[in-house]
Amino acid sequence: MSEQNTNVNVLGNATKHYQNTIKEMASFEVPEWDTTIYHRTITTLAQESQVIELARQNKTVEAMVVTIINKARHADGKLMFKKHDKAALLNEVDPRVVLRVAEQINGGALPPMEELEKN
């Protein structure tokens, strides 16, 4: 098999794996919002790069909100929030709930609240 065919085969396998994995969704309840949030267990590198860039700029809370916007979905897989919802999520929603939702979506603990408040 030529090197070009091997590369195409590997890329094909990689994209097939991603397409199968991106269909997997997890969910959790948010009683304060009277809803269930579904989210894909992985996202695209383009979406992750937005979050990484905000984190590099010490905009940790904004990065978490962008994570919610990029990942939170309804049961049918459609996005729950739009980009223009960022200001409302940052300023008009209980921050404790936003942080808990971001933590659930990210699948792990976030930095302590005191550290987030500094940023």
DSSP file (Angstrom, degrees, kcal/mol; ACC not computed):
  #  RESIDUE AA STRUCTURE BP1 BP2  ACC     N-H-->O    O-->H-N    N-H-->O    O-->H-N    TCO  KAPPA ALPHA  PHI   PSI    X-CA   Y-CA   Z-CA
    1    1 A M              0   0    0      0, 0.0     2,-0.0     0, 0.0     5,-0.0   0.000 360.0 360.0 360.0 134.4    0.0    0.0    0.0
    2    2 A S     >  -     0   0    0      1,-0.1     4,-2.1     4,-0.0     5,-0.1  -0.283 360.0-113.4 -73.5 161.8    1.4    3.4   -0.9
    3    3 A E  H  > S+     0   0    0      1,-0.2     4,-2.5     2,-0.2     5,-0.2   0.881 117.3  54.7 -62.1 -38.4    2.0    6.1    1.7
    4    4 A Q  H  > S+     0   0    0      1,-0.2     4,-2.3     2,-0.2    -1,-0.2   0.927 108.9  47.2 -62.9 -44.5   -0.7    8.3    0.2
    5    5 A N  H  > S+     0   0    0      1,-0.2     4,-2.4     2,-0.2    -1,-0.2   0.881 111.3  52.2 -63.3 -37.7   -3.3    5.4    0.5
    6    6 A T  H  X S+     0   0    0     -4,-2.1     4,-2.5     2,-0.2    -2,-0.2   0.922 109.9  48.4 -64.1 -44.1   -2.2    4.8    4.1
    7    7 A N  H  X S+     0   0    0     -4,-2.5     4,-2.7     2,-0.2     5,-0.2   0.909 112.5  48.0 -63.1 -42.9   -2.6    8.5    5.0
    8    8 A V  H  X S+     0   0    0     -4,-2.3     4,-2.8     2,-0.2    -1,-0.2   0.915 112.1  50.3 -63.5 -42.6   -6.1    8.6    3.4
    9    9 A N  H  X S+     0   0    0     -4,-2.4     4,-2.4     2,-0.2    -2,-0.2   0.913 112.1  46.7 -61.9 -44.0   -7.0    5.4    5.2
   10   10 A V  H  X S+     0   0    0     -4,-2.5     4,-2.6     2,-0.2    -2,-0.2   0.928 114.0  47.4 -65.0 -45.2   -5.8    6.8    8.6
   11   11 A L  H  X S+     0   0    0     -4,-2.7     4,-2.7     1,-0.2     5,-0.2   0.910 111.7  51.3 -63.0 -41.4   -7.6   10.1    8.0
   12   12 A G  H  X S+     0   0    0     -4,-2.8     4,-2.2    -5,-0.2    -1,-0.2   0.910 111.3  47.4 -60.6 -42.8  -10.8    8.2    7.0
   13   13 A N  H  X S+     0   0    0     -4,-2.4     4,-2.4     2,-0.2    -2,-0.2   0.898 112.0  50.9 -64.4 -40.1  -10.6    6.1   10.1
   14   14 A A  H  X S+     0   0    0     -4,-2.6     4,-2.1     2,-0.2    -2,-0.2   0.919 112.7  44.4 -65.1 -44.0  -10.0    9.2   12.3
   15   15 A T  H  X S+     0   0    0     -4,-2.7     4,-2.6     2,-0.2    -1,-0.2   0.873 112.4  52.4 -70.3 -35.4  -13.0   11.1   10.8
   16   16 A K  H  X S+     0   0    0     -4,-2.2     4,-2.1    -5,-0.2    -2,-0.2   0.924 109.4  49.8 -63.4 -43.9  -15.2    8.0   11.0
   17   17 A H  H  X S+     0   0    0     -4,-2.4     4,-2.5     1,-0.2    -2,-0.2   0.929 112.1  48.2 -58.8 -46.1  -14.3    7.6   14.7
   18   18 A Y  H  X S+     0   0    0     -4,-2.1     4,-2.9     1,-0.2    -2,-0.2   0.922 109.4  52.0 -62.1 -45.5  -15.1   11.3   15.3
   19   19 A Q  H  X S+     0   0    0     -4,-2.6     4,-0.5     1,-0.2    -1,-0.2   0.867 113.2  45.2 -61.5 -36.6  -18.4   11.1   13.5
   20   20 A N  H  < S+     0   0    0     -4,-2.1     3,-0.5    -5,-0.2     4,-0.3   0.895 115.8  46.2 -71.5 -39.8  -19.4    8.1   15.7
   21   21 A T  H >< S+     0   0    0     -4,-2.5     3,-1.6     1,-0.2    20,-0.3   0.866 103.6  61.0 -71.9 -36.9  -18.2    9.7   18.9
   22   22 A I  H 3< S+     0   0    0     -4,-2.9    -1,-0.2     1,-0.3    -2,-0.2   0.709  95.4  63.9 -67.4 -18.5  -19.9   13.1   18.3
   23   23 A K  T 3< S+     0   0    0     -4,-0.5     2,-0.3    -3,-0.5    -1,-0.3   0.720  81.1  98.4 -75.7 -20.4  -23.3   11.4   18.3
   24   24 A E    <   -     0   0    0     -3,-1.6    17,-1.3    -4,-0.3     2,-0.4  -0.511  55.9-174.0 -73.2 129.6  -22.9   10.3   21.9
   25   25 A M  E     -A   40   0A   0     -2,-0.3     2,-0.3    15,-0.2    15,-0.2  -0.964  13.7-162.4-127.4 144.8  -24.7   12.6   24.3
   26   26 A A  E     -A   39   0A   0     13,-3.0    13,-2.5    -2,-0.4     2,-0.3  -0.711  14.9-160.7-109.8 167.5  -24.8   12.8   28.1
   27   27 A S  E     -A   38   0A   0     -2,-0.3     2,-0.3    11,-0.2    11,-0.2  -0.982  13.4-179.3-148.9 160.6  -27.4   14.7   30.1
   28   28 A F  E     -A   37   0A   0      9,-1.8     9,-2.8    -2,-0.3     2,-0.3  -0.978  30.4-106.8-156.3 155.6  -28.1   16.1   33.5
   29   29 A E  E     -A   36   0A   0     -2,-0.3     7,-0.2     7,-0.2     3,-0.1  -0.599  16.9-167.3 -86.4 144.0  -31.0   18.0   35.2
   30   30 A V  E > > -A   35   0A   0      5,-2.9     5,-1.5    -2,-0.3     3,-1.2  -0.811   7.8-177.1-126.2  88.8  -30.9   21.7   36.0
   31   31 A P  G > 5S+     0   0    0      0, 0.0     3,-1.0     0, 0.0    -1,-0.1   0.828  78.8  60.3 -60.7 -33.4  -33.9   22.1   38.4
   32   32 A E  G 3 5S+     0   0    0      1,-0.3    65,-0.0    -3,-0.1    -3,-0.0   0.810 113.2  38.1 -64.1 -28.0  -33.5   25.8   38.7
   33   33 A W  G < 5S-     0   0    0     -3,-1.2    -1,-0.3     2,-0.2     3,-0.1   0.361 107.6-127.1-101.3   2.2  -34.0   26.2   34.9
   34   34 A D  T < 5S+     0   0    0     -3,-1.0     2,-0.3    -4,-0.5    -2,-0.1   0.917  72.6 102.2  51.0  49.9  -36.7   23.4   34.9
   35   35 A T  E   < -A   30   0A   0     -5,-1.5    -5,-2.9     2,-0.0     2,-0.5  -0.967  69.6-124.1-152.4 165.4  -34.8   21.6   32.1
   36   36 A T  E     -A   29   0A   0     -2,-0.3     2,-0.5    -7,-0.2    -7,-0.2  -0.975  26.9-148.3-111.3 130.3  -32.5   18.8   31.2
   37   37 A I  E     -A   28   0A   0     -9,-2.8    -9,-1.8    -2,-0.5     2,-0.3  -0.878  10.3-165.0-101.8 129.8  -29.3   19.7   29.4
   38   38 A Y  E     +AB  27  73A   0     35,-2.6    35,-3.0    -2,-0.5     2,-0.3  -0.836  12.0 177.1-105.7 148.5  -27.9   17.3   26.9
   39   39 A H  E     -A   26   0A   0    -13,-2.5   -13,-3.0    -2,-0.3     2,-0.2  -0.994  31.4-113.0-153.1 148.0  -24.3   17.7   25.7
   40   40 A R  E     -A   25   0A   0     31,-0.5   -15,-0.2    -2,-0.3   -18,-0.1  -0.529  25.7-130.3 -76.1 146.3  -21.9   15.9   23.4
   41   41 A T  S    S+     0   0    0    -17,-1.3     2,-0.3   -20,-0.3    -1,-0.1   0.687  90.6  28.3 -74.3 -16.7  -19.0   14.4   25.1
   42   42 A I        -     0   0    0    -18,-0.3     2,-0.2   -21,-0.2    -2,-0.1  -0.935  66.8-165.9-136.1 162.1  -16.6   16.0   22.6
   43   43 A T        -     0   0    0     -2,-0.3     2,-0.1     1,-0.1    28,-0.0  -0.760  35.7 -76.6-133.5-176.9  -16.6   19.1   20.5
   44   44 A T     >  -     0   0    0     -2,-0.2     4,-2.2     1,-0.1     5,-0.2  -0.417  35.4-118.1 -80.7 159.1  -14.6   20.4   17.5
   45   45 A L  H  > S+     0   0    0      1,-0.2     4,-2.5     2,-0.2     5,-0.2   0.851 115.5  59.8 -63.1 -33.5  -11.1   21.8   17.9
   46   46 A A  H  > S+     0   0    0      2,-0.2     4,-1.2     1,-0.2    -1,-0.2   0.925 107.9  43.9 -61.2 -44.1  -12.5   25.1   16.5
   47   47 A Q  H  > S+     0   0    0      1,-0.2     4,-1.4     2,-0.2     3,-0.3   0.914 113.8  50.4 -66.8 -42.2  -14.9   25.3   19.5
   48   48 A E  H  X S+     0   0    0     -4,-2.2     4,-2.6     1,-0.2    -2,-0.2   0.861 104.0  59.3 -64.1 -34.9  -12.3   24.3   22.0
   49   49 A S  H  X S+     0   0    0     -4,-2.5     4,-2.5     1,-0.2    -1,-0.2   0.854 100.8  55.5 -65.0 -33.5   -9.9   26.9   20.6
   50   50 A Q  H  X S+     0   0    0     -4,-1.2     4,-1.9    -3,-0.3    -1,-0.2   0.935 111.5  43.8 -60.0 -45.8  -12.4   29.7   21.5
   51   51 A V  H  X S+     0   0    0     -4,-1.4     4,-2.4     2,-0.2    -2,-0.2   0.903 113.0  50.9 -67.7 -42.7  -12.5   28.5   25.1
   52   52 A I  H  X S+     0   0    0     -4,-2.6     4,-2.4     1,-0.2    -1,-0.2   0.910 109.0  51.7 -62.6 -42.7   -8.7   28.1   25.3
   53   53 A E  H  X S+     0   0    0     -4,-2.5     4,-1.3     1,-0.2    -1,-0.2   0.913 110.6  47.6 -62.3 -43.0   -8.1   31.6   23.9
   54   54 A L  H  <>S+     0   0    0     -4,-1.9     5,-2.7     1,-0.2     3,-0.2   0.906 111.3  51.3 -64.0 -41.0  -10.5   33.1   26.5
   55   55 A A  H ><5S+     0   0    0     -4,-2.4     3,-1.8     1,-0.2    -2,-0.2   0.889 106.3  54.6 -63.3 -39.0   -8.8   31.1   29.3
   56   56 A R  H 3<5S+     0   0    0     -4,-2.4    -1,-0.2     1,-0.3    -2,-0.2   0.818 105.5  53.5 -62.6 -30.4   -5.4   32.4   28.1
   57   57 A Q  T 3<5S-     0   0    0     -4,-1.3    -1,-0.3    -3,-0.2    -2,-0.2   0.263 121.3-111.2 -86.9  12.1   -6.7   35.9   28.4
   58   58 A N  T < 5S+     0   0    0     -3,-1.8     2,-0.5     1,-0.1    -3,-0.2   0.796  79.7 132.6  59.5  31.5   -7.8   35.1   32.1
   59   59 A K     >< +     0   0    0     -5,-2.7     4,-2.4     1,-0.2     5,-0.2  -0.522  19.8 153.7-105.0  61.3  -11.4   35.3   31.1
   60   60 A T  H  >  +     0   0    0     -2,-0.5     4,-2.0     1,-0.2    -1,-0.2   0.890  68.4  47.4 -61.3 -45.5  -12.2   32.0   32.8
   61   61 A V  H  > S+     0   0    0     55,-0.3     4,-2.1     1,-0.2    -1,-0.2   0.916 112.7  49.3 -66.2 -42.4  -15.9   32.8   33.5
   62   62 A E  H  > S+     0   0    0      1,-0.2     4,-2.4     2,-0.2    -1,-0.2   0.887 108.8  54.3 -62.2 -38.2  -16.5   33.9   29.9
   63   63 A A  H  X S+     0   0    0     -4,-2.4     4,-1.9     1,-0.2    -1,-0.2   0.890 107.8  49.9 -62.1 -39.6  -14.7   30.7   28.7
   64   64 A M  H  X S+     0   0    0     -4,-2.0     4,-2.0     2,-0.2    -2,-0.2   0.893 109.9  50.2 -67.0 -38.8  -17.2   28.6   30.8
   65   65 A V  H  X S+     0   0    0     -4,-2.1     4,-2.6     2,-0.2    -2,-0.2   0.906 109.4  50.8 -65.8 -40.9  -20.2   30.5   29.4
   66   66 A V  H  X S+     0   0    0     -4,-2.4     4,-2.7     1,-0.2    -1,-0.2   0.879 107.4  55.0 -63.5 -36.8  -18.9   29.9   25.8
   67   67 A T  H  X S+     0   0    0     -4,-1.9     4,-2.0     2,-0.2     5,-0.3   0.928 108.8  47.5 -59.6 -44.9  -18.5   26.2   26.7
   68   68 A I  H  X S+     0   0    0     -4,-2.0     4,-2.8     1,-0.2    13,-0.2   0.933 112.6  48.8 -61.8 -45.8  -22.2   26.2   27.7
   69   69 A I  H  < S+     0   0    0     -4,-2.6    12,-0.4     1,-0.2    -2,-0.2   0.905 115.6  44.2 -61.0 -42.1  -23.2   28.0   24.5
   70   70 A N  H  < S+     0   0    0     -4,-2.7    -1,-0.2    -5,-0.2    -2,-0.2   0.780 127.4  25.9 -73.4 -27.7  -21.2   25.6   22.4
   71   71 A K  H  < S+     0   0    0     -4,-2.0   -31,-0.5    -5,-0.2    -3,-0.2   0.766  87.1 101.9-113.3 -30.5  -22.2   22.4   24.1
   72   72 A A     <  +     0   0    0     -4,-2.8     8,-2.7    -5,-0.3     9,-0.6  -0.394  50.4 171.6 -67.0 129.7  -25.6   22.7   25.8
   73   73 A R  B     -BC  38  79A   0    -35,-3.0   -35,-2.6     6,-0.3     6,-0.2  -0.901  33.6-115.5-136.1 160.8  -28.3   21.0   23.7
   74   74 A H    >   -     0   0    0      4,-2.8     3,-2.2    -2,-0.3   -37,-0.1  -0.399  49.5 -92.7 -83.1 171.5  -31.9   19.9   23.7
   75   75 A A  T 3  S+     0   0    0      1,-0.3    -1,-0.1   -39,-0.1   -38,-0.0   0.800 127.0  59.2 -58.0 -29.9  -32.8   16.2   23.6
   76   76 A D  T 3  S-     0   0    0      2,-0.1    -1,-0.3     1,-0.1     3,-0.1   0.469 120.2-108.6 -80.8   0.0  -33.1   16.5   19.8
   77   77 A G  S <  S+     0   0    0     -3,-2.2     2,-0.2     1,-0.3    -2,-0.1   0.345  74.4 135.7  92.6  -6.6  -29.5   17.6   19.6
   78   78 A K        -     0   0    0      1,-0.1    -4,-2.8    -5,-0.1    -1,-0.3  -0.505  65.7 -95.0 -77.0 145.1  -30.2   21.2   18.7
   79   79 A L  B     -C   73   0A   0     -6,-0.2    -6,-0.3    -2,-0.2    -1,-0.1  -0.282  25.2-151.3 -59.5 140.9  -28.2   23.9   20.5
   80   80 A M  S    S+     0   0    0     -8,-2.7     2,-0.3   -12,-0.2    -7,-0.2   0.811  76.4  34.7 -82.6 -34.1  -29.9   25.3   23.6
   81   81 A F        -     0   0    0     -9,-0.6     2,-0.3   -12,-0.4    -1,-0.1  -0.836  69.1-140.4-123.8 158.8  -28.2   28.8   23.4
   82   82 A K    >   -     0   0    0     -2,-0.3     3,-2.2     1,-0.1     4,-0.2  -0.752  34.8-104.0-111.7 162.9  -27.0   31.1   20.7
   83   83 A K  G >  S+     0   0    0      1,-0.3     3,-1.7    -2,-0.3     4,-0.2   0.854 119.6  60.4 -55.1 -37.5  -23.9   33.2   20.7
   84   84 A H  G 3  S+     0   0    0      1,-0.3     3,-0.4     2,-0.1     4,-0.4   0.560  89.8  72.5 -72.7  -4.2  -25.9   36.4   21.5
   85   85 A D  G <> S+     0   0    0     -3,-2.2     4,-2.4     1,-0.2    -1,-0.3   0.515  71.8  92.1 -81.5  -5.2  -27.1   34.7   24.7
   86   86 A K  H <> S+     0   0    0     -3,-1.7     4,-2.2     1,-0.2     5,-0.2   0.907  81.9  50.7 -58.7 -45.6  -23.6   35.2   26.2
   87   87 A A  H  > S+     0   0    0     -3,-0.4     4,-2.2     1,-0.2     5,-0.3   0.911 111.6  47.9 -61.6 -42.6  -24.3   38.6   27.8
   88   88 A A  H  > S+     0   0    0     -4,-0.4     4,-3.1     1,-0.2     5,-0.4   0.918 111.8  49.5 -64.9 -42.8  -27.5   37.3   29.5
   89   89 A L  H  < S+     0   0    0     -4,-2.4     4,-0.3     1,-0.2    -1,-0.2   0.859 115.7  44.6 -64.1 -34.1  -25.7   34.2   30.8
   90   90 A L  H  < S+     0   0    0     -4,-2.2    -1,-0.2    -5,-0.2    -2,-0.2   0.827 131.1  18.2 -76.4 -32.4  -22.9   36.4   32.2
   91   91 A N  H  < S+     0   0    0     -4,-2.2    -3,-0.2    -5,-0.2    -2,-0.2   0.628 126.6  39.0-119.0 -17.3  -25.1   39.1   33.7
   92   92 A E  S  < S+     0   0    0     -4,-3.1     2,-0.4    -5,-0.3    -3,-0.2   0.296  96.5  77.8-124.1  10.0  -28.6   37.9   34.2
   93   93 A V  S    S-     0   0    0     -5,-0.4     5,-0.0    -4,-0.3     0, 0.0  -0.938  92.3 -91.0-125.2 144.7  -28.4   34.3   35.4
   94   94 A D    >>  -     0   0    0     -2,-0.4     4,-2.1     1,-0.2     3,-0.6  -0.324  34.4-147.9 -53.3 116.7  -27.5   32.9   38.8
   95   95 A P  H 3> S+     0   0    0      0, 0.0     4,-2.6     0, 0.0     5,-0.2   0.812  94.4  60.0 -63.3 -29.6  -23.7   32.5   38.6
   96   96 A R  H 3> S+     0   0    0      2,-0.2     4,-1.9     1,-0.2     5,-0.1   0.899 108.4  44.5 -63.9 -38.4  -23.7   29.4   40.9
   97   97 A V  H <> S+     0   0    0     -3,-0.6     4,-2.8     2,-0.2     5,-0.2   0.917 111.9  51.9 -72.1 -42.7  -26.0   27.6   38.5
   98   98 A V  H  X S+     0   0    0     -4,-2.1     4,-2.6     1,-0.2    -2,-0.2   0.927 111.6  47.5 -57.8 -45.3  -23.9   28.7   35.5
   99   99 A L  H  X S+     0   0    0     -4,-2.6     4,-2.3     1,-0.2    -1,-0.2   0.893 112.2  49.2 -64.4 -40.0  -20.8   27.4   37.2
  100  100 A R  H  X S+     0   0    0     -4,-1.9     4,-2.4     2,-0.2    -2,-0.2   0.903 111.6  49.0 -66.3 -40.9  -22.4   24.1   38.1
  101  101 A V  H  X S+     0   0    0     -4,-2.8     4,-2.7     2,-0.2     5,-0.2   0.929 111.7  49.0 -63.6 -45.5  -23.7   23.7   34.5
  102  102 A A  H  X S+     0   0    0     -4,-2.6     4,-2.5    -5,-0.2    -2,-0.2   0.902 111.0  50.8 -61.1 -40.7  -20.2   24.4   33.1
  103  103 A E  H  X>S+     0   0    0     -4,-2.3     5,-1.6     2,-0.2     4,-1.0   0.921 111.3  47.7 -63.3 -44.0  -18.7   21.9   35.5
  104  104 A Q  H  <5S+     0   0    0     -4,-2.4     3,-0.5     1,-0.2    -2,-0.2   0.925 113.4  47.4 -62.4 -45.2  -21.2   19.2   34.5
  105  105 A I  H  <5S+     0   0    0     -4,-2.7    -1,-0.2     1,-0.2    -2,-0.2   0.885 113.2  48.3 -64.8 -38.5  -20.6   19.9   30.8
  106  106 A N  H  <5S-     0   0    0     -4,-2.5    -1,-0.2    -5,-0.2    -2,-0.2   0.623 106.2-130.9 -78.8 -12.0  -16.8   19.8   31.3
  107  107 A G  T  <5S+     0   0    0     -4,-1.0     2,-0.3    -3,-0.5    -3,-0.2   0.777  72.0  57.2  71.8  26.2  -17.1   16.6   33.3
  108  108 A G  S   <S-     0   0    0     -5,-1.6    -2,-0.2     0, 0.0    -1,-0.2  -0.992  90.6 -60.2-171.7 175.7  -14.9   17.8   36.2
  109  109 A A        -     0   0    0     -2,-0.3     0, 0.0    -3,-0.1     0, 0.0  -0.361  43.3-144.4 -70.5 144.8  -14.2   20.2   38.9
  110  110 A L        -     0   0    0      1,-0.2     3,-0.1    -2,-0.1    -1,-0.1  -0.574  36.8 -77.6 -98.9 168.0  -13.7   23.9   38.1
  111  111 A P        -     0   0    0      0, 0.0    -1,-0.2     0, 0.0     5,-0.1  -0.262  66.8 -80.3 -59.7 155.6  -11.3   26.2   39.9
  112  112 A P    >>  -     0   0    0      0, 0.0     4,-1.8     0, 0.0     3,-0.8  -0.211  40.2-112.8 -57.8 150.7  -12.6   27.5   43.3
  113  113 A M  H 3> S+     0   0    0      1,-0.3     4,-2.7     2,-0.2     5,-0.2   0.842 115.9  59.6 -54.7 -38.3  -15.0   30.4   43.2
  114  114 A E  H 3> S+     0   0    0      1,-0.2     4,-1.3     2,-0.2    -1,-0.3   0.894 106.2  47.7 -59.9 -40.0  -12.5   32.7   44.8
  115  115 A E  H <> S+     0   0    0     -3,-0.8     4,-1.0     1,-0.2    -1,-0.2   0.899 111.7  49.8 -68.0 -40.3  -10.1   32.1   41.9
  116  116 A L  H >< S+     0   0    0     -4,-1.8     3,-0.5     1,-0.2   -55,-0.3   0.886 106.3  56.0 -65.3 -38.7  -12.8   32.7   39.4
  117  117 A E  H 3< S+     0   0    0     -4,-2.7    -1,-0.2     1,-0.2    -2,-0.2   0.823 101.3  58.0 -64.5 -30.4  -13.9   35.9   41.0
  118  118 A K  H 3<        0   0    0     -4,-1.3    -1,-0.2     1,-0.3    -2,-0.2   0.835 360.0 360.0 -65.4 -31.9  -10.3   37.3   40.7
  119  119 A N    <<        0   0    0     -4,-1.0    -1,-0.3    -3,-0.5    -2,-0.2   0.464 360.0 360.0 -84.9 360.0  -10.6   36.8   36.9
